Amino acid sequence: MRTHRCDGGDAGALRRLIRLRFLKADGTLDREVDAPAGSILLHVAQNADQPLEGTCGGQMSCSTCHVIVASDDFARLPRPSDEEDYLLDFAADVTPTSRLACQIVLTEEVGALTVRMPE
């Protein structure tokens, strides 16, 4: 298990690293990164130079951080809220596994996650 030390080296603050695979719109691998559990997918994606705008700054008032989650990974995520479902109605290229990256918290239960950028 990969871990990340937080809070100045306190051994009690070790957090598991979550492996993220970012796919281009055509499905080819763009980049793999590791992020500490508890991170927000939108922030990790932006730091990894992914083309997610996140216009609202993660406040869930737009759909510019729309991603398509791999079907194998989608079931491990908590269900989207009604508000997230509503905002996805305004996104382009929505699929049954579409989510807003600002609403995905990377947890140990989620484990590794693969997301594709919409066209």
GROMACS elastic network, one bead per residue, 0.5 to 0.9 nm:
[ bonds ]
;  ai    aj funct       b0    kb
    1    16     6  0.70367   500
    1    17     6  0.79000   500
    2    15     6  0.84721   500
    2    16     6  0.58432   500
    2    17     6  0.55160   500
    2    18     6  0.81995   500
    3    14     6  0.60641   500
    3    15     6  0.53113   500
    3    17     6  0.52698   500
    3    18     6  0.89091   500
    3    36     6  0.76730   500
    4    13     6  0.83402   500
    4    14     6  0.55165   500
    4    15     6  0.51977   500
    4    16     6  0.61416   500
    4    17     6  0.62686   500
    4    35     6  0.85669   500
    4    36     6  0.63852   500
    4    37     6  0.88725   500
    5     8     6  0.76016   500
    5     9     6  0.57476   500
    5    10     6  0.72754   500
    5    11     6  0.72778   500
    5    12     6  0.87099   500
    5    13     6  0.60781   500
    5    15     6  0.64859   500
    5    16     6  0.89462   500
    6     9     6  0.59593   500
    6    10     6  0.69198   500
    6    11     6  0.84525   500
    6    12     6  0.87977   500
    6    13     6  0.53652   500
    6    14     6  0.61677   500
    6    15     6  0.73820   500
    7    10     6  0.60663   500
    7    13     6  0.64319   500
    7    14     6  0.88523   500
    8    13     6  0.86889   500
    9    12     6  0.85343   500
    9    13     6  0.73379   500
    9    14     6  0.82898   500
   10    13     6  0.53859   500
   10    14     6  0.75480   500
   11    14     6  0.59372   500
   12    15     6  0.87571   500
   15    36     6  0.61134   500
   15    37     6  0.60503   500
   15    38     6  0.84986   500
   15   108     6  0.88808   500
   16    35     6  0.83722   500
   16    36     6  0.58988   500
   16    37     6  0.56279   500
   16   107     6  0.85031   500
   16   108     6  0.67624   500
   17    34     6  0.56994   500
   17    35     6  0.52020   500
   17    37     6  0.57888   500
   17   108     6  0.81386   500
   17   111     6  0.85304   500
   17   112     6  0.89660   500
   18    33     6  0.82789   500
   18    34     6  0.53613   500
   18    35     6  0.51966   500
   18    36     6  0.59917   500
   18    37     6  0.60639   500
   18   106     6  0.68722   500
   18   107     6  0.74915   500
   18   108     6  0.71099   500
   18   110     6  0.82111   500
   18   111     6  0.56926   500
   18   112     6  0.54961   500
   18   113     6  0.76730   500
   19    32     6  0.70242   500
   19    33     6  0.58991   500
   19    35     6  0.66097   500
   19    36     6  0.89625   500
   19   111     6  0.71827   500
   19   113     6  0.64367   500
   19   114     6  0.84762   500
   20    31     6  0.82576   500
   20    32     6  0.55570   500
   20    33     6  0.53039   500
   20    34     6  0.60139   500
   20    35     6  0.74736   500
   20    41     6  0.89211   500
   20    44     6  0.89367   500
   20    45     6  0.89659   500
   20   111     6  0.88931   500
   20   112     6  0.58332   500
   20   114     6  0.57752   500
   20   115     6  0.77344   500
   21    29     6  0.71927   500
   21    30     6  0.77132   500
   21    31     6  0.60504   500
   21    33     6  0.66921   500
   21    34     6  0.88867   500
   21   112     6  0.79606   500
   21   113     6  0.62859   500
   21   115     6  0.63336   500
   21   116     6  0.83707   500
   22    28     6  0.87044   500
   22    29     6  0.62603   500
   22    30     6  0.56073   500
   22    31     6  0.53221   500
   22    32     6  0.61870   500
   22    33     6  0.82594   500
   22    45     6  0.80282   500
   22    48     6  0.89656   500
   22    50     6  0.78039   500
   22   113     6  0.86396   500
   22   114     6  0.60302   500
   22   115     6  0.52952   500
   22   116     6  0.58961   500
   22   117     6  0.75454   500
   23    26     6  0.76393   500
   23    27     6  0.53453   500
   23    28     6  0.54131   500
   23    30     6  0.51236   500
   23    31     6  0.70973   500
   23    32     6  0.88994   500
   23   114     6  0.73391   500
   23   115     6  0.60565   500
   23   117     6  0.63051   500
   24    27     6  0.52699   500
   24    28     6  0.54864   500
   24    29     6  0.62603   500
   24    30     6  0.57496   500
   24    31     6  0.89208   500
   24    50     6  0.89524   500
   24   115     6  0.87936   500
   24   116     6  0.57933   500
   24   117     6  0.54762   500
   24   118     6  0.78949   500
   24   119     6  0.85227   500
   25    28     6  0.75458   500
   25   116     6  0.60231   500
   25   118     6  0.52381   500
   25   119     6  0.51823   500
   26    29     6  0.89616   500
   26   116     6  0.83577   500
   26   117     6  0.84755   500
   26   118     6  0.86639   500
   26   119     6  0.79020   500
   27    30     6  0.87493   500
   27   116     6  0.65812   500
   27   117     6  0.83557   500
   28   116     6  0.87546   500
   29    32     6  0.79427   500
   29   116     6  0.88045   500
   30    50     6  0.87547   500
   31    48     6  0.78256   500
   31    50     6  0.88595   500
   32    48     6  0.87699   500
   33    44     6  0.84565   500
   33    48     6  0.74900   500
   34    44     6  0.88125   500
   35    38     6  0.85286   500
   35    39     6  0.66743   500
   35    41     6  0.88591   500
   35    44     6  0.69193   500
   35   106     6  0.79804   500
   36    39     6  0.59096   500
   36   106     6  0.76224   500
   36   107     6  0.84196   500
   37    40     6  0.87807   500
   37   105     6  0.78829   500
   37   106     6  0.52213   500
   37   108     6  0.61422   500
   37   111     6  0.87132   500
   38   105     6  0.58661   500
   38   106     6  0.52636   500
   38   107     6  0.56914   500
   38   108     6  0.84781   500
   39    42     6  0.87183   500
   39    43     6  0.74808   500
   39    44     6  0.71044   500
   39   104     6  0.85442   500
   39   105     6  0.58059   500
   39   106     6  0.54144   500
   39   107     6  0.78845   500
   40    43     6  0.56063   500
   40    44     6  0.64888   500
   40    45     6  0.87467   500
   40   101     6  0.73996   500
   40   102     6  0.62763   500
   40   103     6  0.72342   500
   40   104     6  0.58857   500
   40   106     6  0.61452   500
   41    44     6  0.51453   500
   41    45     6  0.59808   500
   41    46     6  0.85461   500
   41   100     6  0.88969   500
   41   101     6  0.51970   500
   41   102     6  0.62004   500
   41   103     6  0.75976   500
   41   104     6  0.55667   500
   41   105     6  0.62390   500
   41   106     6  0.66172   500
   42    45     6  0.51532   500
   42    46     6  0.61585   500
   42    47     6  0.86261   500
   42    52     6  0.73985   500
   42    53     6  0.89065   500
   42    54     6  0.72591   500
   42    58     6  0.74114   500
   42    65     6  0.67801   500
   42   100     6  0.81206   500
   42   103     6  0.79801   500
   42   104     6  0.77285   500
   43    46     6  0.51665   500
   43    47     6  0.61482   500
   43    48     6  0.85472   500
   43    54     6  0.89803   500
   43    58     6  0.86365   500
   43   101     6  0.84016   500
   43   102     6  0.76841   500
   44    47     6  0.51432   500
   44    48     6  0.61868   500
   44    49     6  0.88454   500
   44    50     6  0.88321   500
   45    49     6  0.64330   500
   45    50     6  0.52613   500
   45    51     6  0.80225   500
   45    52     6  0.71621   500
   45   101     6  0.82886   500
   46    49     6  0.51034   500
   46    50     6  0.53855   500
   46    51     6  0.72588   500
   46    52     6  0.64195   500
   46    53     6  0.79605   500
   46    54     6  0.86573   500
   47    50     6  0.75028   500
   49    52     6  0.83268   500
   50    53     6  0.87675   500
   50   117     6  0.82093   500
   51    65     6  0.85895   500
   51   117     6  0.75670   500
   52    55     6  0.87771   500
   52    64     6  0.64698   500
   52    65     6  0.50622   500
   52    66     6  0.75270   500
   52    67     6  0.83919   500
   52   101     6  0.85407   500
   52   117     6  0.81147   500
   53    56     6  0.86378   500
   53    57     6  0.86843   500
   53    64     6  0.54396   500
   53    65     6  0.59169   500
   54    57     6  0.53918   500
   54    58     6  0.61304   500
   54    59     6  0.88251   500
   54    60     6  0.88658   500
   54    62     6  0.76627   500
   54    63     6  0.75690   500
   54    64     6  0.51879   500
   54    66     6  0.86998   500
   54   101     6  0.84716   500
   54   102     6  0.76108   500
   55    58     6  0.76702   500
   55    61     6  0.85784   500
   55    62     6  0.69119   500
   55    63     6  0.82824   500
   55    64     6  0.62872   500
   55    65     6  0.79870   500
   56    59     6  0.55759   500
   56    60     6  0.67023   500
   56    61     6  0.59285   500
   56    62     6  0.60887   500
   56    63     6  0.86277   500
   56    64     6  0.82036   500
   57    60     6  0.79855   500
   57    61     6  0.87943   500
   57   102     6  0.82575   500
   58    61     6  0.78389   500
   58    62     6  0.86142   500
   58    65     6  0.83611   500
   58   101     6  0.82961   500
   58   103     6  0.77050   500
   59    62     6  0.80781   500
   59   102     6  0.75603   500
   59   103     6  0.89562   500
   60    63     6  0.74347   500
   60    83     6  0.80829   500
   60    84     6  0.71665   500
   60    87     6  0.79340   500
   60   100     6  0.80101   500
   60   102     6  0.69346   500
   60   103     6  0.75793   500
   61    83     6  0.89495   500
   61    84     6  0.88799   500
   61    87     6  0.74234   500
   62    65     6  0.79411   500
   62    87     6  0.64311   500
   62    88     6  0.85925   500
   62    90     6  0.82378   500
   62    91     6  0.86800   500
   63    66     6  0.56674   500
   63    84     6  0.85736   500
   63    87     6  0.58277   500
   63    88     6  0.61382   500
   63    89     6  0.86163   500
   63    90     6  0.66882   500
   63    91     6  0.56466   500
   63    92     6  0.89504   500
   63   100     6  0.66335   500
   64    67     6  0.89843   500
   64    91     6  0.73063   500
   64   100     6  0.79635   500
   65    99     6  0.83018   500
   65   100     6  0.54011   500
   65   101     6  0.53731   500
   65   102     6  0.67026   500
   66    88     6  0.74175   500
   66    91     6  0.68109   500
   66    92     6  0.84141   500
   66    94     6  0.81865   500
   66    98     6  0.67610   500
   66    99     6  0.57518   500
   66   101     6  0.61196   500
   66   102     6  0.86204   500
   66   117     6  0.76420   500
   66   118     6  0.73110   500
   67    94     6  0.85829   500
   67    97     6  0.85216   500
   67    98     6  0.57215   500
   67    99     6  0.55804   500
   67   100     6  0.61233   500
   67   101     6  0.62704   500
   67   115     6  0.62299   500
   67   116     6  0.59430   500
   67   117     6  0.53286   500
   67   118     6  0.62034   500
   68    71     6  0.86923   500
   68    94     6  0.76927   500
   68    95     6  0.69517   500
   68    96     6  0.84495   500
   68    97     6  0.56817   500
   68    99     6  0.62830   500
   68   100     6  0.86325   500
   68   114     6  0.86057   500
   68   115     6  0.54488   500
   68   116     6  0.50389   500
   68   117     6  0.63407   500
   68   118     6  0.66352   500
   69    72     6  0.83223   500
   69    73     6  0.66050   500
   69    74     6  0.57633   500
   69    97     6  0.54400   500
   69    98     6  0.60485   500
   69    99     6  0.69853   500
   69   113     6  0.76424   500
   69   114     6  0.60992   500
   69   116     6  0.63634   500
   69   117     6  0.89772   500
   70    73     6  0.53434   500
   70    74     6  0.60830   500
   70    97     6  0.70743   500
   70   113     6  0.75631   500
   70   114     6  0.55077   500
   70   115     6  0.58023   500
   70   116     6  0.73918   500
   71    74     6  0.50618   500
   71    75     6  0.72135   500
   71    96     6  0.87256   500
   71    97     6  0.63560   500
   71   114     6  0.89740   500
   72    75     6  0.66405   500
   72    76     6  0.80700   500
   72   113     6  0.89492   500
   72   114     6  0.88185   500
   73    76     6  0.56041   500
   73    77     6  0.71764   500
   73   110     6  0.76010   500
   73   111     6  0.86715   500
   73   112     6  0.78165   500
   73   113     6  0.59938   500
   73   114     6  0.69746   500
   73   115     6  0.88146   500
   74    77     6  0.55409   500
   74    78     6  0.85656   500
   74    97     6  0.62494   500
   74    98     6  0.87475   500
   74   113     6  0.85299   500
   75    78     6  0.77298   500
   75    79     6  0.84125   500
   76   109     6  0.71833   500
   76   110     6  0.54467   500
   76   111     6  0.83739   500
   77    80     6  0.84230   500
   77   104     6  0.76651   500
   77   105     6  0.87922   500
   77   109     6  0.83626   500
   77   110     6  0.61561   500
   78    81     6  0.89416   500
   78   104     6  0.83714   500
   78   110     6  0.89452   500
   80    83     6  0.79821   500
   80    84     6  0.58786   500
   80    85     6  0.64220   500
   80    99     6  0.73867   500
   80   100     6  0.87041   500
   80   103     6  0.79395   500
   81    84     6  0.51768   500
   81    85     6  0.63247   500
   81    86     6  0.86296   500
   82    85     6  0.50704   500
   82    86     6  0.61438   500
   82    87     6  0.87397   500
   83    86     6  0.50164   500
   83    87     6  0.62837   500
   83    88     6  0.86764   500
   84    87     6  0.51359   500
   84    88     6  0.61992   500
   84    89     6  0.88635   500
   84    99     6  0.76538   500
   84   100     6  0.70146   500
   84   103     6  0.79857   500
   85    88     6  0.51573   500
   85    89     6  0.67254   500
   85    99     6  0.81383   500
   85   100     6  0.89965   500
   86    89     6  0.54065   500
   86    90     6  0.76556   500
   87    90     6  0.55985   500
   87    91     6  0.71543   500
   87   100     6  0.85478   500
   88    91     6  0.50836   500
   88    92     6  0.82882   500
   88    94     6  0.70052   500
   88    98     6  0.75922   500
   88    99     6  0.72795   500
   88   100     6  0.74613   500
   89    92     6  0.82186   500
   89    94     6  0.76651   500
   90    94     6  0.87821   500
   91    94     6  0.62618   500
   92   118     6  0.75394   500
   92   119     6  0.79021   500
   93    98     6  0.87678   500
   93   118     6  0.61810   500
   93   119     6  0.68213   500
   94    97     6  0.79510   500
   94    98     6  0.57600   500
   94    99     6  0.86269   500
   94   118     6  0.79017   500
   95    98     6  0.52037   500
   95    99     6  0.89116   500
   96    99     6  0.89055   500
   99   102     6  0.86813   500
   99   103     6  0.76311   500
   99   104     6  0.78867   500
  100   103     6  0.55931   500
  100   104     6  0.70881   500
  101   104     6  0.53917   500
  101   105     6  0.84842   500
  102   105     6  0.79376   500
  104   107     6  0.89746   500
  105   110     6  0.86123   500
  106   109     6  0.82522   500
  106   110     6  0.63499   500
  106   111     6  0.75057   500
  106   112     6  0.87624   500
  106   113     6  0.85563   500
  107   110     6  0.51862   500
  107   111     6  0.64953   500
  108   111     6  0.50240   500
  108   112     6  0.85355   500
  110   113     6  0.71328   500
